[in-house]
């Protein structure tokens, strides 16, 4: 499994590859350098907060999938607690914008796969230990080619059907909930204009 952080330009800011597919995504997150860089050492995401129109301050954050825990710096989408429950309009607005942001990660990986076809091939058992390094190298070369203004491959060429990850079932972080709710409320108000 691979964990990656992608910016709005489709560049990889952090890539951690070679994790066992038997590990849960939240376990991988907690063991990654990204987690320790943000949550433990505060080296990353230490810029000034953004002030919303209602005065709420939103610290820098990363978007994460629903298989990850909601944290003050890791905002995940709202999920329905049951089939009967529906999301509010502000929760739907947040999820829509969140989904668009998460699409950047998928597009970046599809472009890497389209550009570096060897990532899509079945590897020999004796070479598999090098695969994580090849993934990271492919992502770094992808970043270099973006910097050099090389044309990007069609992201649809690298699409593959990936298994859906389970929704995170752990306890919600209250600070993360407040931040996500404030941002959802702001997005709802902005979308109504």
C-alpha positions in Angstrom: 0.0 0.0 0.0 1.0 3.6 -0.6 0.2 6.7 1.4 0.7 10.0 -0.4 0.1 13.7 0.0 -0.6 15.7 -3.2 -0.8 19.4 -3.7 -3.3 21.3 -5.9 -0.9 21.0 -8.9 -0.8 17.2 -8.7 2.7 17.1 -7.2 3.6 14.6 -4.6 4.6 16.3 -1.3 5.0 13.1 0.7 5.0 9.4 -0.5 5.3 6.4 1.8 5.3 3.1 -0.1 5.7 -0.6 0.7 3.2 -1.0 3.5 1.5 -4.4 3.9 -2.0 -4.6 2.5 -2.9 -6.3 5.7 -2.4 -3.1 7.7 -5.4 -0.7 8.2 -4.9 2.7 6.6 -5.1 4.5 10.0 -2.3 2.2 11.3 -0.2 3.2 8.3 -0.9 6.9 8.9 0.1 6.7 12.6 3.4 4.9 11.6 4.3 7.3 8.8 6.8 10.2 8.7 3.9 12.4 7.6 2.1 11.8 10.9 5.1 12.4 13.1 6.0 15.5 11.1 2.5 17.0 11.6 1.1 15.5 14.8 4.2 14.9 16.9 7.0 17.3 15.9 4.8 20.1 14.5 7.4 20.5 11.7 4.7 20.6 9.0 1.4 22.6 8.8 2.7 25.3 11.1 1.6 28.3 9.1 -0.9 30.9 10.2 -4.6 29.9 10.3 -7.1 31.1 7.8 -10.0 33.3 9.0 -13.4 32.5 7.6 -16.0 35.2 7.0 -17.7 34.3 10.3 -14.5 34.8 12.2 -13.7 31.1 12.8 -10.0 30.4 12.4 -9.1 27.3 10.4 -5.6 25.9 10.9 -3.7 24.4 7.9 -5.1 21.0 7.2 -4.8 18.0 4.9 -7.7 16.2 3.3 -8.0 12.5 4.1 -10.2 9.7 3.0 -13.0 8.3 5.2 -10.8 5.3 6.2 -8.7 7.7 8.3 -9.4 9.4 11.6 -10.7 12.9 11.7 -8.1 15.1 13.4 -7.6 18.9 13.7 -5.1 18.7 10.8 -6.7 15.8 8.8 -10.2 16.5 7.6 -12.2 13.5 6.4 -15.6 13.5 4.8 -18.9 13.3 6.7 -20.3 9.8 6.7 -23.9 8.8 7.4 -24.2 6.9 10.6 -27.0 4.7 9.1 -28.9 4.3 5.9 -31.8 6.4 7.3 -29.7 9.3 8.2 -29.0 12.1 5.6 -26.4 14.7 5.5 -27.2 18.4 6.1 -26.7 20.8 3.3 -23.5 22.1 4.9 -22.2 18.6 5.3 -23.0 17.8 1.6 -21.2 21.1 0.5 -18.2 20.0 2.5 -18.2 16.5 1.1 -18.5 17.8 -2.5 -15.5 20.1 -2.1 -13.6 17.4 -0.2 -14.3 14.9 -3.0 -13.0 17.3 -5.6 -9.8 17.8 -3.5 -9.3 14.0 -3.1 -9.7 13.6 -6.8 -6.3 15.3 -7.2 -4.6 12.4 -5.5 -6.3 9.9 -7.8 -5.5 11.9 -10.9 -1.8 12.3 -9.8 -1.5 8.5 -9.3 -3.2 7.8 -12.6 -0.7 10.1 -14.4 2.2 8.4 -12.7 0.9 5.0 -13.8 0.2 6.2 -17.3 3.7 7.7 -17.6 5.6 4.8 -15.9 4.0 1.7 -17.4 6.3 -0.6 -15.4 4.3 0.3 -12.3 1.2 -1.4 -13.8 3.0 -4.7 -14.6 3.2 -7.8 -12.5 6.7 -8.0 -10.9 8.8 -11.0 -10.4 9.0 -12.2 -6.8 12.8 -11.6 -6.6 12.3 -7.9 -7.6 9.2 -7.1 -5.5 11.4 -5.7 -2.6 12.4 -2.8 -4.9 8.9 -1.9 -5.8 8.4 0.7 -3.1 11.5 2.5 -4.2 10.3 2.4 -7.8 7.0 3.9 -6.8 8.6 6.8 -4.9 11.1 7.3 -7.8 8.2 7.5 -10.3 6.5 10.1 -8.1 9.7 12.2 -7.8 10.2 12.0 -11.6 6.6 13.0 -12.0 7.2 16.1 -9.9 10.4 16.9 -11.9 8.5 16.7 -15.2 5.7 19.0 -13.9 8.4 21.5 -12.9 9.9 21.3 -16.4 6.4 21.9 -17.9 6.3 18.6 -19.6 2.9 17.7 -20.9 1.0 15.4 -18.6 -0.3 12.1 -19.8 -4.1 11.5 -19.9 -5.0 10.4 -16.4 -7.6 8.0 -17.7 -4.9 5.9 -19.2 -3.6 5.0 -15.7 -6.9 4.3 -14.1 -7.2 1.0 -12.3 -9.9 -0.5 -10.2 -8.7 -0.3 -6.6 -10.4 -1.8 -3.6 -12.6 0.4 -1.5 -11.1 1.2 1.9 -13.2 0.7 5.0 -14.6 3.7 6.8 -12.7 4.6 10.0 -14.6 3.3 13.1 -12.6 4.9 15.9 -13.4 7.8 18.1 -13.8 11.3 16.5 -11.5 14.1 17.6 -13.6 16.9 19.0 -11.2 19.6 17.7 -11.3 18.1 14.3 -15.1 18.0 14.4 -15.3 21.7 15.2 -12.9 22.6 12.4 -14.7 20.5 9.9 -18.1 21.8 11.0 -16.9 25.4 10.7 -15.5 24.8 7.3 -18.6 23.0 6.2 -20.8 25.9 7.4 -18.6 28.3 5.5 -18.7 26.3 2.3 -22.5 26.0 2.6 -22.8 29.8 2.9 -20.4 30.4 0.0 -22.2 28.0 -2.3 -25.5 29.7 -1.7 -24.2 33.0 -3.1 
